[in-house]
Amino acid sequence: MVFGGVVPYVPQYRDIRRTQNADGFSTYVCLVLLVANILRILFWFGRRFESPLLWQSAIMILTMLLMLKLCTEVRVANELNARRRSFTASRWCSCGPVVTPSRRPTSC
């Protein structure tokens, strides 16, 4: 019961890490689950409930933080790669040679 909510995220984590692509994963789901589990832990202080549910919330919060960390790293890396490609592509033109300060003239 404690790890039941975390199990579906293990294949997603592995898939995102393997492919370095987080396009299909919604960070809004992580946000909603983080808020829900934080509220459940806060509720526990007012009215005690079973400890497995408390542990489930704590583990789910850690899992969502790990998923957000991975998705953020992957998306930032992908955006940096896209910017590098567009910057490299902007150095080339279809009209003739391009002279850059640090390189010799190049032609298209």
C-alpha positions as CSV (number, residue, x, y, z in Angstrom):
1,M,0.0,0.0,0.0
2,V,2.8,2.4,0.7
3,F,4.5,1.9,-2.7
4,G,1.3,1.5,-4.7
5,G,1.2,5.1,-5.9
6,V,4.9,5.2,-6.9
7,V,5.0,2.0,-9.0
8,P,3.5,3.5,-12.2
9,Y,6.1,6.2,-12.2
10,V,9.1,3.8,-12.3
11,P,8.7,2.9,-16.0
12,Q,8.1,6.6,-16.9
13,Y,11.2,7.6,-15.0
14,R,13.3,5.0,-16.8
15,D,11.8,5.8,-20.2
16,I,12.4,9.6,-19.8
17,R,16.0,8.9,-18.7
18,R,16.6,6.4,-21.5
19,T,15.2,8.6,-24.3
20,Q,16.1,12.0,-22.9
21,N,12.6,13.1,-23.9
22,A,10.0,14.3,-21.4
23,D,7.4,15.6,-23.9
24,G,4.7,13.1,-23.0
25,F,4.9,13.8,-19.2
26,S,2.8,16.5,-17.6
27,T,4.4,18.4,-14.9
28,Y,1.0,19.6,-13.9
29,V,0.2,16.1,-12.7
30,C,3.2,16.3,-10.4
31,L,2.1,19.7,-9.1
32,V,-1.4,18.4,-8.3
33,L,0.0,15.3,-6.6
34,L,2.5,17.3,-4.6
35,V,-0.2,19.6,-3.3
36,A,-2.5,16.7,-2.5
37,N,0.1,14.8,-0.6
38,I,1.4,17.9,1.3
39,L,-2.2,18.6,2.3
40,R,-2.6,15.0,3.5
41,I,0.5,15.3,5.7
42,L,-0.8,18.6,7.1
43,F,-4.1,17.0,7.8
44,W,-2.3,14.2,9.7
45,F,-1.2,16.7,12.3
46,G,-4.8,17.7,13.0
47,R,-6.4,14.3,12.9
48,R,-4.1,11.3,13.0
49,F,-4.8,8.5,10.5
50,E,-3.0,5.3,9.6
51,S,0.7,5.5,9.4
52,P,1.0,3.7,6.0
53,L,-1.0,6.5,4.4
54,L,1.4,9.0,5.9
55,W,4.4,7.1,4.6
56,Q,2.7,6.8,1.2
57,S,2.4,10.6,1.1
58,A,6.0,11.1,2.0
59,I,7.3,8.6,-0.6
60,M,5.0,10.1,-3.2
61,I,6.3,13.6,-2.5
62,L,9.9,12.3,-3.0
63,T,8.9,10.6,-6.2
64,M,7.2,13.7,-7.6
65,L,10.3,15.8,-6.8
66,L,12.5,13.2,-8.5
67,M,10.3,13.2,-11.6
68,L,10.2,17.0,-11.7
69,K,14.0,17.1,-11.3
70,L,14.5,14.7,-14.2
71,C,12.0,16.4,-16.5
72,T,13.5,19.8,-15.8
73,E,17.0,18.5,-16.5
74,V,15.9,16.8,-19.7
75,R,13.9,19.8,-21.0
76,V,16.6,22.3,-20.2
77,A,19.2,20.1,-22.0
78,N,16.9,19.7,-25.0
79,E,16.3,23.5,-25.2
80,L,20.0,24.2,-25.0
81,N,20.7,21.7,-27.8
82,A,18.0,23.4,-29.9
83,R,19.5,26.8,-29.2
84,R,22.9,25.6,-30.2
85,R,21.6,24.2,-33.4
86,S,19.8,27.4,-34.3
87,F,22.8,29.5,-33.4
88,T,25.0,27.2,-35.6
89,A,22.5,27.4,-38.3
90,S,22.4,31.2,-38.1
91,R,26.1,31.3,-38.9
92,W,25.3,29.8,-42.3
93,C,23.5,31.7,-45.0
94,S,22.4,30.9,-48.5
95,C,23.7,34.1,-50.1
96,G,27.4,33.5,-50.0
97,P,30.4,33.4,-47.7
98,V,30.1,34.3,-44.1
99,V,33.0,35.9,-42.3
100,T,33.1,35.3,-38.5
101,P,35.7,37.1,-36.3
102,S,37.2,33.8,-35.0
103,R,37.1,31.8,-38.2
104,R,38.1,31.9,-41.8
105,P,35.5,32.8,-44.4
106,T,33.1,30.0,-45.1
107,S,30.8,29.4,-48.0
108,C,27.3,28.1,-48.1
